[in-house]
Amino acid sequence: MTEERKNADMDSAASESKPSSSSAVECDVEPGEVVEEELVEGAPVRRKGVYLLPNALTTASLFSGFYAIVSAAGGVFDNAAIAIFVSMILDGLDGRVARMTNTQSKFGEEYDSLADMVAFGVAPGFVAFFWSLNGLDKIGWAITFIYVAGAALRLARFNTQIGSVDKKFFVGLPSPAAAACVAGLVWCFHAFQPSAWLTSLTIVVVGGTGLLMVSNVLYRSFKDLDMRGRVPFAAILLVVLILVVIALDPATVLFTGFLIYASSGPVRALFRRKPRRRSANADKERSAG
């Protein structure tokens, strides 16, 4: 009996003196450092640190969204709208740069999603509120919250649907396109005096894009376009023409273009339902006959 107690005491002392695997892992991680675990040839590999280039672009996009909020609070609404469009460009670059340089990471995905929430959710909502909707009291901030909540829900749903949805389409209006509609509206009419029709238009655009973001309406993603293949020479001339048109009046052209894109989803869904109804009616007539 005493021998068994001695062995038990020795085992407990050894277990106390030997650090656990979890504590050893915690000691290996420096405070404040990011550690990710990836599967390389079926084996888990721990990598420390973050990739600089794509995350720097994401940080620049986040800064542009923050600058839009500050500019709107100061009453400089044209700069605020332009800053949101700059965020769109930077947001498109960070993902492409990460794929081209093979620097994708889980940290980058989460960081990009949080930056998008600020740049395409909070910033456009605040810009529209400070510009026009703040004069409506509770209705104004309610419309603004519909947009901000729609952007948050849209981003959360997009993150959970990656790999399970056809890449040719987006489910719901993409948040950058919704932000472009709001920013384009402010950019186009920032010099106009407040009026009932302009406030009504702002309510329709802000509230409508907020609802379209959480809808099940399909939008073309244009990810199936081949940008690496050869094209006719006339395609370059078309690109030059598009750039010239945008340069003539960027605010009006961008606002009109993104507004058409936002309307394309409901219009496409409406025309898709009509043939289905006709075929259903035809089947009923055949079965009745």
N, C-alpha and C positions, 0 to 999 in steps of 0.2 A: 504494500500500500504506500509506503514512504517512497519507494523507487518510482512508482507511477506519478506521485506528486512532484518529485524532482524533475522528471521528464516534462511534465506539464508546465512547471515554472520556467524551465529552460526554453521551451517552445514559445511561451508568452513573452519572455524577455527578448528572444530573437526577433519576434514579430514587431515588438515595440522599437527595437533598435534599427530595423530595416525599414526604410521609407517605402510607402506605398507607391504604386505606379502613377496614380493620379497626382500625388504630391510631387513626384519627380517631374511629371509633365509640366505642372504649374511652375516649378522652379526653373525649367528650361525657357519659359516664356518671359520676355522682358516686360515690365510694366508699361502699358500704353501701346504695345506692339500688336499688330494684326497677324494672326496665324490662321492659315486655311489648310484644310486637308483635301488633297486631290488623289484620284485614282490614276496611277501610272502603270500600265500593263497589268492591271488587276490588283496592284498592291497600293495601299494607302501611303501617301507621301505628304509630309507636313512642310508647308512653305511659309516663310516669314516675310512680312513686308507687303507693300502694294506697288502696282505698276504706276510710274509717274505720268507718262504721256496721256493716256486716256483719262485718268483721274484729274489731271490738270485741266483738260478741256471741259470735263464735267464741272469742275470748280468755277471755271470761267462762265459757264452757262448759269450756274447758281448765282454768281455775282451779278450777271446781267438782270436776272429776275429780281434780285434784291435792289439793284439800282432803279429798276422800274417802279418799285414800291416807294422808294425814297423820292424819286422825281415826281410821282403822282401826288404824294403828300405835300410837296412843295409847289404844286400847280403847274409843273412843266410837263404837260401831258403828251406832247409830240415826242419828246425824248423818252418818256416812259414807254410809249408804244413801240418806238424803234428798238429799244432795249429788249423787248419781248421777241421781236423778230431776230435780233442777234442771238438770243438764247436758242431759238429754233435752229439756226445754222450750227451753233456749237454743239447742240444736242445731236444733230445728224452726223457730226464729225466724230464725236467720241466713240460711238459704237463701231463705225467703219474703221477708224484707226485701230481700235482694239482687235478687230477681226483681221485686218491686214498685217498687223505686227504680232498676232497670236498672243495677245496680252489680256484675254478675257479672264475675269475672276468673279467669284461670288460677291466679293466686296464691291467691285465696280458696278455690278448689276444693282445692288441695294443702294449704293450711293447715287447712281444715275436716277433711280426711281424717286428718291427723296428730293433730288435737285429738280426733277420734272414737276413734282408737286408744288414746289415754290415758284418755278418759272412759268408753268402753264396752268397752275391752279390758283394759288394765292395771289400772285402778281396781277394777272388779268382781272381778277375779281376786285382787288383793291383799286386798280386803275379806273375801272368802270364806276366803282362806287364813289371815289373822290371826284370824278369828272361829272357825273350826272345823277346817279342813283341816291346820293346822300340827301337830296332834297325831298325824297319820298318817305323819310323817317323809317318806320318799321318795314314797309313794303320794300324799300330800297335794300336794306341789309338782308331781308328774306330772299330776294332775288339773287343777291350776291352769294348768299350761303348755298342756294341751289346749285350755282355754278361751281363753287369751291368743293362742295360735297360730291357733285358729279365727277369732278376731276379726280378726287381721291378714290372713289369707287371704281372709276374707269381704270386707273393705274393698278389698283389691287386685283381687279378681274383680269387684266392683261397679264400680270405676273403669274397668275395661277393657270392661265390657259395656254402658256407657251408650250408648243409641241402638240397640242390637241386641236388646233384650229387650222384651217387651210391658210397657207401663207399668202395666198392671192387676195385675201380679204381681211379687214379689221371688223371685229364685232363692236359696233358703236363708233361714234365719231372719235378719232384720235385726239388726245388732249392737245398736241401742238397745233392741229388744225383749228380746234375750238379757240385756243388762245389767239391764233392769227385772226380769226373772225372778230373777236373782241378788240384786239389791238388795232386791227385795220379800221374798225368803226371809229375808234377814238382818234386815230391818226388822220382820218379823212375829215372829221367834223370838229376837231379840237378848237378851231377858231370861230365856230358858230356860237351865237348867243343861245342860252338855254331856252327851249321851247317845248310845247306839249308833244309835237310830232317826233322831235329828237329823243325825248325821254321815252316815248312809247317804242321807238325803234330800238333803243338801248335795252329796254325790258325784253323785247322779243329776241334780240340777238343773244343777250347774256343768259336769260332763262331757257331759250330754245337750245342753245349749244350745250348747256348744262344737262338738259334732259336727253339730248341726242347721244351724249357720251355714255350714258348708262342704258341706252336702248339696245335692242337686238338687231338694229338695222346694219346691214353689211355695207362696207366701204372698200373700194379698191385700194390695195396697199401698194401696187405698182412694183412689188418685189420680184415679179416674174419678168420684168423688162431686162433684156440683155444689154448691159452697158459696155461690155467688153468686146462684143462682136463688131464687125465692119458694117458701116451704114453708107447709104448714098451720100454724095457730096452735098446734095441739097439739104440734108439734115443739119449740117453746120450752118448753112444760111438761115435755116429756121431758128436755130438757137440764137444767132445774132439778132434776128428780128424780134424775138421774145425779149432779149435784154434791152434793146432799144425802146420797146414799148414800155417796159417796166421803168426805165430811166426817165421817160417823159413825165410820168406821174405815178411814182411808186406806191403811194398811199391808196389811190383809187384802184390801180391795177391789182395790187395784192389783196385788198379787201374784196373786190369783185371776184377774183379767182378763188379765194378760199370760201367765200359765200356760196359760189356755184358748187364747189366740192361738198360743202355741208348739206346743200339741198339735193345733191345727186343721190344720196342714200335713200331718203324717203321716196323720191321720184322713181328710183329703180325698184324699190320694194312695191310701190303701187302698180307699176306695169307688170311685175312678176305675178301678182295676185290675179290680175284679170284673165290671163290664159288659163290659170288653174280653175277659176270659177266657170269659164266657158267649157272646159273639158269635163268638169263635174256635172254641169247641166246637160251636156251631150250624153254622158253615161246614164243619167237619170232618164232621159228620153228614150234611149235604146232599151233600157231595162223595162220601161213602161210599155214600149211598143212590142 
